[in-house]
Amino acid sequence: MNTARAETSVAVDVGGTFTDLVVYDGAGQVIRTSKVLTTPQDISAGIFESLREAGVELPTTAYLKHGTTTAINTVIERTGGKTALITTRGFEDTLLVTRGAYGRWSGLAEEALKHPRREEQRIVLDELLADVEREVILRALARTQQNKAKAAKLLGISRPRLLRRIEQLGLAVVKRGDGS
């Protein structure tokens, strides 16, 4: 087993066309880069190919940072599945500003730039994780007319877990007569 101290850091960005990788030494200087075609069917394949091309050995890497402009572009261009933006207070208009700048240089129709996503697709939260969880649970309950079984399914958790979190977070939830 190699016990040598890792000295390199790696940053990877998966874009719509290319996956870019930069390797930094311990002082933060760029020492290697790679650019490979993005593999949309499995983005990890492009990431691993870029790591191989740059000669990166993950066990000797101190830090790996991954980002994707693909996800940002999907939201901005309104392609892909239905999404919601979860953001902290003060940053709720970031995508609208970005859409305007991106749209003008990428050729989005002016009409697409004028109409922001509906407000219910924007969830503005305070910074605390409990606040995020509280808001997500309340929105799931509202969306399911307070049906806890349906809300739990929507959240991908069990009904007992949802009930425990409701109690732990001190949420005031309307009781239904149907046992949900």
VMD Tcl script that draws the C-alpha trace (Angstrom):
set ca {
  {0.00 0.00 0.00}
  {1.33 3.41 -0.95}
  {1.55 5.58 2.17}
  {3.15 8.54 0.39}
  {1.40 11.84 1.01}
  {-0.83 12.80 -1.89}
  {0.41 15.96 -3.55}
  {-1.98 16.50 -6.44}
  {-5.51 17.81 -6.76}
  {-7.79 17.23 -9.72}
  {-10.68 19.29 -11.12}
  {-13.05 17.83 -13.72}
  {-15.77 19.63 -15.66}
  {-18.25 17.64 -17.73}
  {-19.62 19.78 -20.52}
  {-22.01 19.03 -23.33}
  {-19.20 18.29 -25.81}
  {-15.98 17.87 -23.83}
  {-14.89 16.68 -20.39}
  {-12.00 18.84 -19.20}
  {-9.57 17.88 -16.46}
  {-6.84 19.89 -14.73}
  {-4.23 18.45 -12.35}
  {-2.63 20.78 -9.80}
  {0.51 20.18 -7.77}
  {0.73 20.80 -4.02}
  {1.45 24.50 -4.66}
  {-1.65 24.93 -6.83}
  {0.24 25.08 -10.13}
  {-1.24 23.35 -13.19}
  {0.90 20.35 -14.06}
  {-1.32 18.39 -16.49}
  {-4.57 18.77 -18.40}
  {-6.74 16.60 -20.58}
  {-9.75 17.10 -22.83}
  {-11.84 14.16 -24.00}
  {-15.26 13.82 -25.58}
  {-18.11 13.78 -23.10}
  {-19.96 10.49 -22.91}
  {-23.60 11.52 -22.33}
  {-24.83 7.94 -21.95}
  {-22.46 7.51 -18.96}
  {-20.63 10.67 -17.88}
  {-18.37 8.66 -15.58}
  {-16.79 6.99 -18.64}
  {-15.59 10.39 -19.90}
  {-14.31 11.30 -16.43}
  {-12.32 8.05 -16.14}
  {-10.98 8.47 -19.68}
  {-9.78 12.00 -18.85}
  {-8.11 10.70 -15.67}
  {-6.30 7.98 -17.68}
  {-5.27 10.46 -20.38}
  {-3.75 12.77 -17.76}
  {-2.04 9.89 -15.98}
  {-3.91 10.50 -12.72}
  {-3.79 7.77 -10.09}
  {-6.66 8.39 -7.69}
  {-5.04 6.74 -4.64}
  {-2.29 9.37 -4.78}
  {-4.66 12.28 -5.36}
  {-5.39 14.54 -2.38}
  {-8.57 16.09 -3.75}
  {-10.94 15.55 -6.67}
  {-13.50 18.22 -7.54}
  {-16.23 17.51 -10.07}
  {-18.52 20.00 -11.74}
  {-20.82 19.89 -14.70}
  {-21.92 22.63 -17.02}
  {-24.23 20.02 -18.54}
  {-26.58 20.23 -15.54}
  {-26.52 24.02 -15.53}
  {-27.17 24.13 -19.28}
  {-30.08 21.70 -18.90}
  {-31.73 24.01 -16.37}
  {-31.00 27.18 -18.32}
  {-32.13 25.74 -21.66}
  {-35.17 24.03 -20.09}
  {-34.34 20.68 -21.59}
  {-34.49 17.42 -19.69}
  {-36.92 16.57 -16.92}
  {-38.97 18.92 -14.79}
  {-36.75 20.54 -12.19}
  {-36.90 22.96 -9.31}
  {-34.22 25.36 -8.17}
  {-33.38 25.08 -4.48}
  {-31.37 28.11 -3.48}
  {-30.51 30.19 -0.46}
  {-32.15 33.54 0.18}
  {-30.61 36.31 -1.90}
  {-29.62 34.02 -4.77}
  {-33.07 33.11 -6.10}
  {-32.60 35.15 -9.30}
  {-29.14 33.80 -10.18}
  {-30.42 31.51 -12.92}
  {-32.58 34.25 -14.38}
  {-29.54 36.49 -14.71}
  {-27.52 33.59 -16.10}
  {-30.27 32.66 -18.56}
  {-30.22 36.18 -19.92}
  {-26.48 36.20 -20.51}
  {-26.36 32.62 -21.76}
  {-29.43 33.02 -23.91}
  {-28.11 36.01 -25.76}
  {-24.87 34.33 -26.84}
  {-26.37 30.87 -27.39}
  {-29.29 32.05 -29.52}
  {-32.25 31.41 -27.20}
  {-35.35 33.16 -28.48}
  {-36.05 36.51 -26.81}
  {-39.40 35.12 -25.63}
  {-37.61 32.38 -23.67}
  {-35.53 35.03 -21.91}
  {-38.54 37.07 -20.80}
  {-40.42 34.34 -18.96}
  {-38.76 33.01 -15.83}
  {-39.73 29.64 -14.44}
  {-42.94 29.63 -12.45}
  {-42.50 30.63 -8.80}
  {-43.52 27.17 -7.52}
  {-40.46 25.79 -9.30}
  {-38.22 28.03 -7.20}
  {-37.63 27.06 -3.58}
  {-35.90 29.79 -1.58}
  {-34.44 28.66 1.73}
  {-32.37 29.90 4.58}
  {-28.90 28.43 4.93}
  {-29.52 25.76 7.59}
  {-29.91 22.17 6.44}
  {-32.87 21.64 8.79}
  {-34.58 24.56 7.06}
  {-33.99 22.89 3.70}
  {-35.43 19.60 4.91}
  {-38.38 21.33 6.60}
  {-39.24 23.23 3.42}
  {-38.94 20.15 1.19}
  {-41.20 18.13 3.52}
  {-43.79 20.91 3.72}
  {-43.85 21.26 -0.07}
  {-44.24 17.49 -0.51}
  {-47.12 17.50 1.96}
  {-48.76 20.46 0.23}
  {-48.36 18.80 -3.16}
  {-50.06 15.62 -1.85}
  {-52.85 17.42 0.05}
  {-51.23 16.43 3.39}
  {-51.23 12.71 2.52}
  {-48.18 11.48 4.39}
  {-47.95 8.15 2.55}
  {-47.92 9.92 -0.83}
  {-45.52 12.61 0.46}
  {-43.12 9.93 1.73}
  {-43.23 8.20 -1.66}
  {-42.61 11.53 -3.42}
  {-39.60 12.13 -1.14}
  {-38.29 8.59 -1.60}
  {-38.46 7.73 2.10}
  {-40.66 5.48 4.22}
  {-43.81 6.84 5.86}
  {-42.46 6.07 9.40}
  {-39.26 8.00 8.59}
  {-41.32 10.95 7.33}
  {-43.42 10.90 10.51}
  {-40.24 10.86 12.67}
  {-38.76 13.81 10.73}
  {-42.04 15.76 11.00}
  {-41.93 15.27 14.77}
  {-38.18 15.98 15.09}
  {-38.46 19.17 13.03}
  {-41.51 20.33 15.01}
  {-43.67 20.69 11.93}
  {-47.32 21.54 12.42}
  {-49.06 19.24 9.98}
  {-52.78 18.98 9.34}
  {-54.12 15.61 10.53}
  {-56.27 13.75 8.03}
  {-59.13 11.44 8.98}
  {-58.03 8.75 6.52}
  {-55.00 7.63 8.54}
  {-52.45 8.99 6.09}
}
mol new
graphics top color blue
foreach p $ca { graphics top sphere $p radius 0.5 }
foreach p [lrange $ca 0 end-1] q [lrange $ca 1 end] { graphics top cylinder $p $q radius 0.2 }
display resetview
